[in-house]
Amino acid sequence: MTHPSSCPSCSGEHTYQDGEFYVCPECAHEWSIHAEENAAESDERQIKDAHGTPLQDGDDVHLIKDLKVKGSSTTLKKGAKARGIRIVAGDHEVSCKIDGISYELKAEFLKKA
């Protein structure tokens, strides 16, 4: 039986195996025994734009539709260009600046320039 070093959610040290899952008693997080194998594959995950073109750090992109900015009355207009994007982890895969303001956007609303 292999034992994970720590919980991926809270970094707790007291994890244990329960069937096909590891469990952290500190935060109640459960993850698959095979999650560590899949984590290496997800690090190699390719981020693609709306047309399926792979995106990399430093690429320039255009918005393919108007996007409302949450918590603001601002709307990012279709065709706005973001230069020098960064690929980041999380729900919004791309960090960029449009007109000098930083945004995190989903790749599905972008087209590589």
JODA-V365995 format. One record per residue. N is the residue number from 1. RES is the residue in one small letter. SS is DSSP state (@ for helix, = for strand, . for the rest). PHI is phi in whole degrees, -180 to 180 (none if undefined). NEAR is the number of other ideal C-beta (glycine too) atoms within 8 Angstrom. Layout:
n:N res:RES ss:SS phi:PHI near:NEAR
n:N res:RES ss:SS phi:PHI near:NEAR
This chain:
n:1 res:m ss:. phi:none near:3
n:2 res:t ss:. phi:-87 near:4
n:3 res:h ss:. phi:-126 near:7
n:4 res:p ss:. phi:-68 near:8
n:5 res:s ss:. phi:-72 near:4
n:6 res:s ss:. phi:-161 near:8
n:7 res:c ss:. phi:-72 near:14
n:8 res:p ss:. phi:-71 near:8
n:9 res:s ss:. phi:-88 near:7
n:10 res:c ss:. phi:-118 near:8
n:11 res:s ss:. phi:65 near:7
n:12 res:g ss:. phi:-67 near:11
n:13 res:e ss:. phi:-94 near:7
n:14 res:h ss:. phi:-102 near:7
n:15 res:t ss:= phi:-83 near:12
n:16 res:y ss:= phi:-147 near:8
n:17 res:q ss:= phi:-92 near:9
n:18 res:d ss:= phi:-135 near:7
n:19 res:g ss:. phi:69 near:4
n:20 res:e ss:. phi:-92 near:4
n:21 res:f ss:= phi:-129 near:10
n:22 res:y ss:= phi:-98 near:14
n:23 res:v ss:= phi:-129 near:11
n:24 res:c ss:= phi:-106 near:14
n:25 res:p ss:. phi:-72 near:8
n:26 res:e ss:. phi:-76 near:8
n:27 res:c ss:. phi:-121 near:8
n:28 res:a ss:. phi:66 near:7
n:29 res:h ss:. phi:-77 near:10
n:30 res:e ss:= phi:-120 near:8
n:31 res:w ss:= phi:-145 near:7
n:32 res:s ss:= phi:-67 near:8
n:33 res:i ss:. phi:-61 near:9
n:34 res:h ss:. phi:-87 near:6
n:35 res:a ss:@ phi:-63 near:10
n:36 res:e ss:@ phi:-66 near:8
n:37 res:e ss:@ phi:-68 near:7
n:38 res:n ss:@ phi:-72 near:9
n:39 res:a ss:@ phi:-64 near:9
n:40 res:a ss:@ phi:-65 near:8
n:41 res:e ss:@ phi:-70 near:8
n:42 res:s ss:@ phi:-71 near:7
n:43 res:d ss:@ phi:-64 near:6
n:44 res:e ss:. phi:-91 near:6
n:45 res:r ss:. phi:-60 near:6
n:46 res:q ss:. phi:-96 near:5
n:47 res:i ss:. phi:-88 near:9
n:48 res:k ss:= phi:-122 near:8
n:49 res:d ss:. phi:-78 near:12
n:50 res:a ss:. phi:-63 near:9
n:51 res:h ss:. phi:-102 near:6
n:52 res:g ss:. phi:88 near:5
n:53 res:t ss:. phi:-82 near:8
n:54 res:p ss:= phi:-64 near:6
n:55 res:l ss:. phi:-107 near:15
n:56 res:q ss:. phi:-133 near:6
n:57 res:d ss:. phi:-57 near:6
n:58 res:g ss:. phi:93 near:5
n:59 res:d ss:. phi:-70 near:10
n:60 res:d ss:. phi:-103 near:10
n:61 res:v ss:= phi:-136 near:15
n:62 res:h ss:= phi:-118 near:11
n:63 res:l ss:= phi:-77 near:17
n:64 res:i ss:. phi:-99 near:8
n:65 res:k ss:. phi:-158 near:6
n:66 res:d ss:. phi:-66 near:8
n:67 res:l ss:= phi:-126 near:9
n:68 res:k ss:= phi:-80 near:7
n:69 res:v ss:. phi:-90 near:9
n:70 res:k ss:. phi:-63 near:4
n:71 res:g ss:. phi:80 near:3
n:72 res:s ss:. phi:-148 near:5
n:73 res:s ss:. phi:-91 near:3
n:74 res:t ss:. phi:-77 near:6
n:75 res:t ss:= phi:-126 near:8
n:76 res:l ss:= phi:-83 near:11
n:77 res:k ss:. phi:-85 near:7
n:78 res:k ss:. phi:-57 near:7
n:79 res:g ss:. phi:92 near:6
n:80 res:a ss:. phi:-61 near:10
n:81 res:k ss:= phi:-103 near:9
n:82 res:a ss:= phi:-114 near:16
n:83 res:r ss:. phi:-106 near:7
n:84 res:g ss:. phi:62 near:9
n:85 res:i ss:. phi:-69 near:15
n:86 res:r ss:= phi:-125 near:8
n:87 res:i ss:= phi:-85 near:10
n:88 res:v ss:. phi:-126 near:9
n:89 res:a ss:. phi:-81 near:3
n:90 res:g ss:. phi:121 near:6
n:91 res:d ss:. phi:-67 near:4
n:92 res:h ss:. phi:-99 near:9
n:93 res:e ss:. phi:-80 near:12
n:94 res:v ss:= phi:-122 near:17
n:95 res:s ss:= phi:-108 near:10
n:96 res:c ss:= phi:-154 near:14
n:97 res:k ss:= phi:-121 near:10
n:98 res:i ss:= phi:-126 near:11
n:99 res:d ss:. phi:54 near:5
n:100 res:g ss:. phi:81 near:4
n:101 res:i ss:= phi:-112 near:6
n:102 res:s ss:= phi:-79 near:6
n:103 res:y ss:= phi:-138 near:11
n:104 res:e ss:= phi:-116 near:9
n:105 res:l ss:= phi:-125 near:13
n:106 res:k ss:. phi:-85 near:9
n:107 res:a ss:@ phi:-65 near:12
n:108 res:e ss:@ phi:-67 near:6
n:109 res:f ss:@ phi:-104 near:10
n:110 res:l ss:= phi:-120 near:17
n:111 res:k ss:= phi:-131 near:11
n:112 res:k ss:= phi:-64 near:10
n:113 res:a ss:. phi:-83 near:7
